[in-house]
């Protein structure tokens, strides 16, 4: 019996080997018709002289099909009324590898001389563009895998970006006839902007791609048609299309050509205290008051917008007294525009940094109406005080004193700052001197968790030199158009002698180093109420001095010292300050 089982097993193995030897290797292939030549609107496809696809229409696709591999497949193209392989007008050979998935995209035109040339000099003659290792499903079930093909003959090299992320394109420098690499995307809606490859801020076209229903799937996105149909035999216009593995082809709808915009009036010129704002000679904001803001609204994008300013109660565009240079907003992007400056700068104090103080609209993109992380507050700062120098904004804390806004000059926006929703004391200091405080304000962000805000400096540091205009302050604009001032802060630090703006703490203090633990460097801060001789030493656990950081006189005020422990071993260390104002020791930990 055992011998019979062995014989049966061997026999079955031989049969299996024989069947495997007889099986023909195959590959999986999807074919997409993307040739925009009007003469090729509907075609017949032959494979090795056998009709494979009858009346195959432009922008149609097959599902993935099993086709012979390891053999030459002569793919022939004929017009839709063909009767046999004798009617083939062009043949392209391909050879596919077994057990691989391919996409083949029929693209180009029959007579390139009758069509606009490719801007990058690429051949636009009819051809079959193939790509192996095409995915029929996503590698991770929660995502969507997408590959992009550039199939628009008269289009230049392009990027595909999303609003606010043009420096990190989804597709980078894709030229006609090329496939991108795969991108793994979340199954959610996207706005896709098509931009020139060397100019990610100029949007040529925008499309909505809702991937919500494709979780776990894969797709081929292909650019199709002509950018300039009249120059291409009035062929089909440009668009983005999606081919799914089952052969379904979807056209991505054009994105709404609008942008989100909030406008803030921050011109401290008395003549502009209340104005009417016109856009392209149409009234946009009547009776717009100083230190007020609009909520975020939808405005036209992709077109030039010319902004005019008129006095309150104006009768029409003929009353405009100042016209600003045109702006062009990117579709799908979110902006803030701050009207700032002076109608006649010669009548006011100059900007200390030499910046122009003429009335203009300062615009910033990448603005958000909520925080990226819901447990923070997203803040962007704007310097709108014409007579103020470059400044930092420094929060008062017990442990450290570093700017959250660094070297902001008049007319500049800061980067976005994620802040915890709590109360802050904010010192405005010169950009090169964080120990000299120009003004201090209380910013209570506890109620703004998950939200966003624009903080803008407003008014004049020296009203007496500016026609007794409004005094300097910090103001907050919320996305719904609410504007409120940050209250001035007068507690905590005492001012020095009259006329001085240096910080003079009331008491001696040695702060905890920051960061702690650290590797390999940290900052130690201390404050002195009066001029003192100071030594600041670092000791190891055995009480041995390993470094002296300070040894000499120091003025009253707050001081910071950097400690670099690159040469020391991991462990606990102590730092001790001795001065005529007091002495104190604290512990810190080096972790390498």
FENHU-V545840 format. One record per residue. N is the residue number from 1. SS is DSSP state (hx for helix, st for strand, lp for the rest). PSI is psi as a letter, one per 40 degrees, with the letter a starting at -180 (999 if undefined). D_LAST is the distance of its C-alpha to the last C-alpha in whole Angstrom. Layout:
BEGIN
n = {N	N}
ss = {SS	SS}
psi = {PSI	PSI}
d_last = {D_LAST	D_LAST}
END
This chain:
BEGIN
n = {1	2	3	4	5	6	7	8	9	10	11	12	13	14	15	16	17	18	19	20	21	22	23	24	25	26	27	28	29	30	31	32	33	34	35	36	37	38	39	40	41	42	43	44	45	46	47	48	49	50	51	52	53	54	55	56	57	58	59	60	61	62	63	64	65	66	67	68	69	70	71	72	73	74	75	76	77	78	79	80	81	82	83	84	85	86	87	88	89	90	91	92	93	94	95	96	97	98	99	100	101	102	103	104	105	106	107	108	109	110	111	112	113	114	115	116	117	118	119	120	121	122	123	124	125	126	127	128	129	130	131	132	133	134	135	136	137	138	139	140	141	142	143	144	145	146	147	148	149	150	151	152	153	154	155	156	157	158	159	160	161	162	163	164	165	166	167	168	169	170	171	172	173	174	175	176	177	178	179	180	181	182	183	184	185	186	187	188	189	190	191	192	193	194	195	196	197	198	199	200	201	202	203	204	205	206	207	208	209	210	211	212	213	214	215	216	217	218	219	220	221	222	223	224	225	226	227	228	229	230	231	232	233	234	235	236	237	238	239	240	241	242	243	244	245	246	247	248	249	250	251	252	253	254	255	256	257	258	259	260	261	262	263	264	265	266	267	268	269	270	271	272	273	274	275	276	277	278	279	280	281	282	283	284	285	286	287	288	289	290	291	292	293	294	295	296	297	298	299	300	301	302	303	304	305	306	307	308	309	310	311	312	313	314	315	316	317	318	319	320	321	322	323	324	325	326	327	328	329	330	331	332	333	334	335	336	337	338	339	340	341	342	343	344	345	346	347	348	349	350	351	352	353	354	355	356	357	358	359	360	361	362	363	364	365	366	367	368	369	370	371	372	373	374	375	376	377	378	379	380	381	382	383	384	385	386	387	388	389	390	391	392	393	394	395	396	397	398	399	400	401	402	403	404	405	406	407	408	409	410	411	412	413	414	415	416	417	418	419	420	421	422	423	424	425	426	427	428	429	430	431	432	433	434	435	436	437	438	439	440	441	442	443	444	445	446	447	448	449	450	451	452	453	454	455	456	457	458	459	460	461	462	463	464	465	466	467	468	469	470	471	472	473	474	475	476	477	478	479	480	481	482	483	484	485	486	487	488	489	490	491	492	493	494	495	496	497	498	499	500	501	502	503	504	505	506	507	508	509	510	511	512	513	514	515	516	517	518	519	520	521	522	523	524	525	526	527	528	529	530	531	532	533	534	535	536	537	538	539	540	541	542	543	544	545	546	547	548	549	550	551	552	553	554	555	556	557	558	559	560	561	562	563	564	565	566	567	568	569	570	571	572	573	574	575	576	577	578	579	580	581	582	583	584	585	586	587	588	589	590	591	592}
ss = {lp	hx	hx	hx	hx	hx	hx	hx	hx	hx	hx	hx	hx	hx	hx	hx	hx	hx	hx	hx	hx	hx	lp	lp	lp	st	st	st	st	st	st	st	st	lp	lp	lp	lp	hx	hx	hx	lp	st	st	st	st	st	st	lp	lp	st	st	st	st	st	st	st	st	lp	lp	lp	st	lp	lp	lp	st	st	st	st	lp	lp	lp	st	st	st	st	st	st	st	st	lp	lp	lp	lp	lp	hx	hx	hx	lp	lp	st	st	st	st	st	st	lp	lp	lp	lp	lp	st	st	st	st	st	st	st	lp	st	lp	lp	hx	hx	hx	lp	lp	lp	lp	lp	lp	lp	lp	lp	lp	st	lp	st	st	st	st	st	st	lp	lp	lp	lp	lp	lp	lp	lp	lp	lp	st	st	st	st	st	st	st	st	lp	lp	lp	lp	lp	lp	lp	st	st	st	st	lp	lp	lp	lp	lp	lp	lp	lp	lp	st	st	st	st	lp	lp	lp	lp	st	lp	lp	lp	st	st	st	st	lp	lp	st	st	st	st	st	st	st	st	lp	lp	st	st	st	st	st	st	st	st	st	st	st	st	lp	hx	hx	hx	lp	lp	lp	st	st	st	st	st	st	st	lp	st	lp	lp	hx	hx	hx	hx	lp	lp	lp	lp	st	lp	st	st	st	st	st	st	lp	lp	lp	lp	st	st	st	lp	lp	st	lp	lp	lp	st	st	st	st	st	st	st	st	lp	lp	lp	lp	hx	hx	hx	lp	st	st	st	st	st	st	lp	lp	st	st	st	st	st	st	st	st	lp	lp	st	st	lp	lp	lp	st	st	st	st	lp	lp	lp	st	st	lp	st	st	st	st	st	lp	lp	lp	lp	lp	hx	hx	hx	st	st	st	st	lp	lp	lp	st	st	lp	lp	lp	lp	lp	st	st	st	st	st	st	st	lp	st	lp	lp	hx	hx	hx	lp	lp	lp	lp	lp	lp	lp	lp	lp	lp	st	lp	st	st	st	st	st	lp	lp	lp	lp	lp	lp	lp	lp	lp	lp	lp	st	st	st	st	st	st	st	st	lp	lp	lp	lp	lp	lp	lp	st	st	st	st	st	lp	lp	lp	lp	lp	lp	lp	st	st	st	st	st	st	lp	lp	lp	lp	st	lp	lp	lp	st	st	st	st	lp	lp	st	st	st	st	st	st	st	st	lp	lp	st	st	st	st	st	st	st	st	st	st	st	st	lp	hx	hx	hx	lp	lp	lp	st	st	st	st	st	st	st	lp	st	lp	lp	hx	hx	hx	lp	lp	lp	lp	lp	st	lp	st	st	st	st	st	st	lp	lp	lp	lp	st	st	st	lp	lp	st	lp	lp	lp	lp	lp	st	st	lp	lp	lp	lp	lp	lp	st	st	st	lp	lp	lp	lp	st	st	lp	lp	lp	st	lp	lp	lp	st	lp	lp	st	st	st	st	st	st	st	st	lp	lp	lp	st	st	st	st	st	st	st	st	lp	lp	lp	lp	lp	st	st	st	st	st	st	st	st	st	st	lp	lp	st	st	st	st	st	st	st	st	lp	lp	lp	lp	lp	lp	st	st	st	st	st	st	st	st	st	lp	lp	st	st	st	st	st	st	st	st	st	lp	lp}
psi = {d	d	d	d	d	d	d	d	d	d	d	d	d	d	d	d	d	d	d	d	d	d	h	h	i	i	i	h	h	h	h	h	h	f	h	e	h	d	e	f	d	h	i	h	h	i	h	f	e	h	h	d	h	h	f	h	i	h	f	i	i	i	i	h	i	h	i	i	i	f	i	h	h	h	h	i	h	i	i	e	f	i	d	a	e	e	e	h	e	i	h	h	i	i	h	i	i	i	f	i	h	i	h	h	h	h	i	a	i	d	g	d	e	e	i	h	i	h	d	e	e	i	h	e	i	h	i	h	h	i	h	i	f	i	h	e	i	i	d	h	d	e	i	h	h	h	i	h	h	h	e	h	d	e	i	a	h	i	i	h	i	i	h	e	f	e	e	g	i	d	h	h	g	h	i	h	e	i	i	i	i	i	h	h	i	i	g	i	i	i	h	h	h	h	i	i	d	e	g	e	e	h	h	d	i	i	i	h	h	h	e	d	e	e	h	e	a	i	i	h	h	h	h	i	a	h	d	g	d	d	e	f	f	f	a	i	i	i	i	h	i	h	h	i	d	e	e	h	h	h	h	h	i	h	i	h	g	i	i	h	h	h	h	h	h	f	h	e	h	d	e	f	d	h	i	h	h	i	h	f	e	h	h	d	g	i	f	h	i	h	f	i	i	i	i	h	i	h	i	i	i	e	i	h	h	h	h	i	h	i	i	i	f	i	e	a	e	e	e	h	e	h	h	i	i	i	i	h	i	h	h	e	i	h	i	h	h	h	h	i	a	h	d	g	d	e	e	i	i	i	h	d	e	e	i	h	e	i	h	i	h	h	i	h	a	e	i	i	e	i	i	d	h	e	e	i	h	h	h	h	i	h	h	e	h	d	e	i	a	h	i	i	h	h	i	h	i	d	d	i	g	i	i	e	h	h	f	h	i	h	e	i	i	i	i	h	h	h	i	i	g	a	h	i	h	h	h	h	i	i	d	e	g	e	e	h	h	d	i	i	i	h	h	h	e	d	e	e	h	e	a	i	i	h	h	h	h	i	a	h	d	g	d	d	e	f	f	f	i	i	i	i	i	h	i	h	h	i	d	e	e	h	h	i	i	h	i	i	h	e	i	c	i	i	i	a	i	h	e	i	e	i	h	h	i	d	i	i	i	h	i	h	i	h	i	h	i	i	h	e	i	i	h	h	i	i	i	h	e	i	h	i	h	h	h	h	i	h	i	a	d	e	e	h	h	e	i	h	d	h	g	a	i	i	i	i	a	h	i	h	h	h	h	h	f	d	e	i	i	i	a	h	i	i	h	h	h	h	i	e	e	i	i	i	h	i	i	i	h	h	h	999}
d_last = {69	66	67	69	65	64	66	66	62	63	65	63	60	63	64	61	60	63	63	59	61	63	61	60	57	56	54	53	54	55	57	57	60	58	61	62	65	68	70	67	67	68	68	69	66	68	66	67	71	70	70	67	66	69	69	66	65	63	59	60	58	59	56	55	57	57	59	59	57	57	60	61	62	64	63	66	67	71	72	73	76	76	78	76	74	77	75	72	71	68	66	62	61	58	56	54	52	52	50	48	49	50	51	54	55	58	58	60	64	67	68	65	67	69	65	63	60	57	55	52	55	55	58	59	62	62	59	57	54	52	48	47	44	46	44	47	44	41	38	37	39	38	38	41	40	42	43	45	48	50	53	55	57	57	54	51	47	46	43	42	40	40	41	38	36	38	35	34	37	38	40	39	42	44	48	51	51	47	45	42	39	39	37	36	37	37	41	42	44	43	45	45	45	47	46	46	44	43	44	42	43	47	48	51	51	49	49	49	47	47	45	45	47	46	43	42	45	45	47	48	48	51	52	55	59	59	58	61	64	67	66	65	69	68	66	63	61	57	55	52	53	51	52	51	51	55	56	56	56	55	55	52	54	54	51	53	53	52	49	47	48	48	49	49	51	50	52	53	56	59	61	59	58	60	60	61	59	61	59	61	64	64	63	59	59	62	61	58	57	54	51	52	50	51	50	48	51	52	53	55	52	52	55	56	56	58	57	60	60	63	65	65	68	68	71	69	67	70	69	65	64	61	60	56	55	55	52	51	49	47	48	46	44	43	44	44	47	47	51	50	51	55	58	59	56	58	59	56	53	51	47	45	43	47	46	49	50	53	54	52	50	46	45	41	41	38	39	38	41	38	34	32	30	33	31	30	33	33	34	35	36	39	41	44	45	48	47	44	41	38	36	33	32	30	30	30	27	26	22	22	25	24	27	28	30	30	33	35	39	42	43	39	38	34	32	32	29	28	29	29	32	33	34	33	34	34	34	36	35	36	33	33	32	31	32	36	37	40	40	38	39	38	37	37	36	36	39	38	35	35	38	37	39	40	39	42	42	46	49	49	47	50	53	56	55	55	59	58	56	53	50	47	45	42	44	42	44	43	44	48	49	48	47	47	45	42	44	43	41	42	40	37	37	40	41	42	45	48	47	43	41	38	36	37	35	37	35	32	28	25	23	19	17	16	13	12	10	8	6	7	11	13	17	19	22	26	29	32	36	37	37	35	33	30	27	23	21	18	18	16	17	20	21	20	20	17	18	21	21	25	28	31	33	32	35	35	33	29	27	23	21	17	15	12	10	9	11	9	8	6	9	12	14	17	19	22	25	29	32	35	35	32	29	26	23	20	17	13	10	7	4	0}
END
